[in-house]
Amino acid sequence: MFFWIVPLQQRSSAIKLLIEAKGLTKYFDDFLAVDCIDLEVYPGEILALLGPNGAGKTTTIRLLASILKPSSGWTRIDGVDVITHPSEIRGKMGILTEHHGLYSRMRAEEYLTFFGEAYGMSSEQIERNIEKLLDQFGLENVRSRRLGEYSKGMTQKLAMARALLHDPAIVLLDEPTSAMDPASARQVRESICTLRTSSRAIIICTHNLNEAEFLADKIAIMSEGRIVSQGTIAGLRRNLLGRPVVELRYRGDDRLVRSYIPETFDLFYTAPGVVHYFSDNPDKDNPRILNRLFHEGIDVLSVAEIRRSLEDIYLQVVKNNGSGEAV
């Protein structure tokens, strides 16, 4: 499978943003739900919105989808202003909301056909896409059941199928694997991966940090209506957690091994047969150390950068009370 991703530093100005929000703000009476946020998502990118309940993630999705009108700020979808042309941008979007609004007396094919006609799709397109999506989400064998008989996981997958029925350029997913068993959740995650194309942008709201790390190119962490940290996972890891840490395990003389690690690597943890050191460029530094150890007859058991997960980043942002640097 080929994923088309343009590195941030190599993007041409000719590549148009698919999702752009500036100063987006929403009040409900005196309550500030979304506080002056900026977002950019390019074609081929998946952005994960993270944050605790009440952080403003769902309100942000509804603002982007023109379900809610902002108190101030603006959003453009594929270059089209959301406020002035809401009908036009809705045709470009597929949206999975927290509450699906399924019609319990309908069957899956009836339900999807209804929405396909609402999107102005031809009968051939509707039939072809329904067959593809029911098979993709494992719903083919329950297509004849009324939706009121579906489990929570089934309704979630059908709502996903509805969001993707018209092959939208923008996909907004609010908790796409909520209430799913592990097998169904994996199926949905794999389906989201297949959606990544050079002509589509995706935003996912999720509490599942492992899911966000698996799917997303960029992360935006929200708290109390604000985006408190935003960037690539690698950039946030570097800015918030510091230099990469390498663990070296070996069999041999401890003092000899430690003497081979340059002082500039800041050796900071040692134990019999193991050392930890900082390295700004592990891909370059580790082979140098390994070559020296092999030359001296030291048995190296393993050498690897210590994995620092998205959970580590998220907890650091929480610890900093939202002071994480954007990248």
N, C-alpha and C positions, 0 to 999 in steps of 0.2 A: 504494500500500500504506500502511495506517495503523498506526503503531507507538504503542501506548498506554504512555506513560511518565509517572509522577507525579514532578515535581521534588522533590528531597530536602526543600527548605524548605517545600513546600506539602502534604506528606502529612498526611492526617487520622489521628488515633489509631485511627479505626475500621478502617483498612486493616490487615489481618492479615498479619504476616510469613509467607511460605511456607517460608523456610529460616532457622533461628536456631540458632546454636551459641554456648555460653558456656564459657570455660575448658576447651575440648576438649583433652585430653591423652592421648597413647598411648605407653606403654613396651613394648618388646620385650625382656624380661629387663632388663638394665641400660641398654639403648639407648633414648634419648628421641627418638622419631620425630616426634611432634607435641607442641608445647610451648605449652599454655594459649592456644589461639587463640579469637577471637571472630569470628563472621560473621553478617551479616544480608543477606538477599536478599528484596526485595518482589516482588509480582506485577508482571509486565511488565519485569523487569530481567534483564540478563545480567551475571554476575560472572565475570571471568577470573582464574584462579589462575596466577601466574607464578613462576618460580624455577628454579634449576639442578637437574640431576639430584640426587636425594637430599635435596631441600629439604623433603619431606613432603607434596607435593601429592596423590599417588596415595593415600597413607594417609589423608589428610583426606577424600578422596572416599569411601573405603571405610568410614570412620567415619560419615559422613553417611548412607550407604546401609544402615547396620546390618550390613554384611558383617563389620566388626570391632567389638568392644566397647571403648569407651574406658576408659582407666585412671582417669580422672577427668573432670569436666565433663559437659555434657549437650547434646543436640541435639533440637530440635522441628521436625518437618516438617508444615506446614499445621496447626500447633498440637498435633500428636500427638507424644508422647515416643518417641524412636527405640528406647530400651532396653526400655521396658515394653510397647510395642506394635509390634514389628518387622514382623509380618505385615501389619498395616494400612498401614504407611507404604510397604512394598515395592510394594503395589498402586498407589500414587500416583506411583511413580518409573519413569523410563526411564533406564537406565544403559548407557553405553558404556565398557567397561574396556579396559585395555591388551591383555589376552589375551581374545579373543572367545569361545573355546570352541565354535567351529562344528563340526557333525557332518559330516565330509567325505563320507559316503556319501549324505546327504540332498540333495534338491534344494531350491531357494529356497522354493517354495510349501509343501512339507512342513515345512521348518524353521520358517517363520513361523506356520504353522497350529498346530504343536506348542506354540509359546509363547502364541499367542492363546488356545488352550484352557486352558493353565495359568493365564492371567489371568482365566479365566471369561467370555471374550467369546462372544457368540452366533456361529453359523456365518455369518450374514449380515454381521455386523460384521467378522469375520475376513476374509471374501472381499473385502468392499469396501475395507478398509484395505490388504490385500495388493496389490490392483490399483493403488491410489493410490500406495503407497510404491515399488513396483517401477518404476512409470513415473517417479516423482519423482526416483529415484536412477539412472535409466538402466539398470536391470537386467532390463527386460522381455524383451530378446532373449536373455538367458542364463538364464532361469528354469528351463529344462529340463535344464541342466547340473548335474552333481553338484558340491557345494561344494568338493570336493578339487581341482577343475579351475579354480577361480576364482583370479584374480590377487590380490595383496595389496590393491590398490585396490578390487576388487570385494568382497572379504570385509569390508573396512572399511565400505563402503556398505551391505552387507547387515546388518552388526551395527548400524549406525545405524537401518536400517529396523526391526529387532527392538526397539530401544530406544524407538521412537516408535509401535509397533504399537497399543498400548492408549491412545493419546492422553493421556500422563501429565501431571500438573500440575507435576511436578518433573523436570527433565532434567539429568543429570550426565554430562558428556562428557570423557573422558580422551584427549587428543590425537586429536580427531575427523578431522583431515586427514592423519594420519601415513601415510607410504608411498604417498601419492596423487600422480598426475600433476597438473600445474597445472589442467587443465580439470576433472578430478574434484574437486579441492580447492575450486575456485570453486563448483561445483555444490553441494557440501556446505555451504559458507559461506552461499550463498543460501538453502538449505533451513533452516539454523539461523535466519536472519533471519525466515523465515515463521513460526517457532515462537513468536516473541515476541507474547504476548497478555496481556490483563488478568487472566488466571487462571493464568498459568504463570511459573515462575522457573527460570532456567538457570544452571548453573555449568560453565565450560569450563577444563580444564587444557591449557595449550599452551606450546610453546617459540617459537611463531611470533608475534613481537611485532606485525607488521603485521596478522595475523589478529585478535589480541586488540584492537587499536586499532579495527579495522573493526567488530567485533561487540559489544564490551563497553560497558556503562554505567559499571561500576565495576571497579577493579583491586585485587587483593590480591597483593603480592609476598612470597614466602616465602623464608626462608633458615634452614637448620639447624633446621627444625621450627617456626619462629616466623613470624608475619606481621610483617614489618619496616616495611611501608608499605602503606596502604590508603586508598582513596577514589575519587572520580571522576577521570577523566583530567585534566579542567580544574583540579580542585583540587590534584592532585599536581603538575601542571605549574607552577601558581602557587607552591606551597609549596616545591618543590624546585629549580625553575629560575629563580624570581624574576619580575620584571615583564615583560610582553610587550615584544618588540623589533620596531620597525617599520623597514622599509627603504623609502626614497624615492629613486627614480631620476628624473632630470630633464635638461633641456637649457637651460642659462642660466648666469648669473653665480653662481659658487659662494658667494662671500662674501654676496651679496644673499640667496640662498636660506637660508643658515644663519642669517642675522639674523632671518628670519621664524619660526624655530622657537623657541618659548619656552624659557627656561633651565630651567624646571621639567621639561622633557622629557628632560633629561640627554643631550644630543647627545654620543655617545661614539666614533663612527667616521665619518670623512669621507674622500672621495676625489673626484676630478673627476667630477661628475655623479651622485654617490650620497652619501647620509647614512643613518646608523642612529641611532635615538633610542628611549628608553624611553617607554612610554605606559601608564598604568594603565587607560585606557579608549579603545582605538584607534577604536572605532565612533563615539565622540563627537569625539575629538581630530583624527583624520585629515581629516574634512570641513572643519574650521576652517582647517587648514593649506592644504588644497587650494584653498579659496575665496580665501585671501590670495594664493597663488601665481598662480592664474588671473587675479585682478584685476591683478597686476603684470606679466602677460604672460609668465610662466615656463611653458615647455612641460613638463608632467609626463608622464613615460613610464610610470611605475607607482608604486603605493604599496600595500604589503601587509605584514601581520604576518609576521615570519619564522617559519616552521613549526618547532615543537619537538615531536618525535615521542615516542611511547611508548618508543622505544629510548633517547632522551636521558634520559627519566625513569628508566628501568631502570638505565642506566649510572651515573646520579647516586646512586641508592640503593646500588648496589654500591660506588661510590666512598666514600660515607658509612659503609660497613660496617653498613648496616641501621639508620641513624639517621633515616630519613625520617619526617616527621610524618604522622600519620593525619589525615584530614579527614572 
